[in-house]
């Protein structure tokens, strides 16, 4: 199977109560394509000034692999700067958020696993 890029694009507004919107290209579409091991595998772009709002994961965890850009990551209330090459892990029962406070878009791979 080949899934063309223009078939994968989705836009999300105010993710988890965040500011603005994010664009995502779905790498895998659903739980079936992930063999029941997860529910999201996306290449996301977050424009400057936009954010993913703080939220807690229950029954899953989320990993971000930062491809480009810089931003402010909230890891259970601990704020740190993230940049290209960084990996964030938000485990079951933990919370996180991401703010693009830089001047360039943040590109990342987001993966939610059960």
Secondary structure, 3 states (H helix, E strand, C coil): CCCCHHHCEEEEECHHHCCCEEEEEEEECCCHHHCCCEEEEEEEEECCCCEEEEEECCCCEEEEEEEECEEEEEECCEEEEEECCCEEEECCCCEEEEECCCCCCEEEEEEEEC
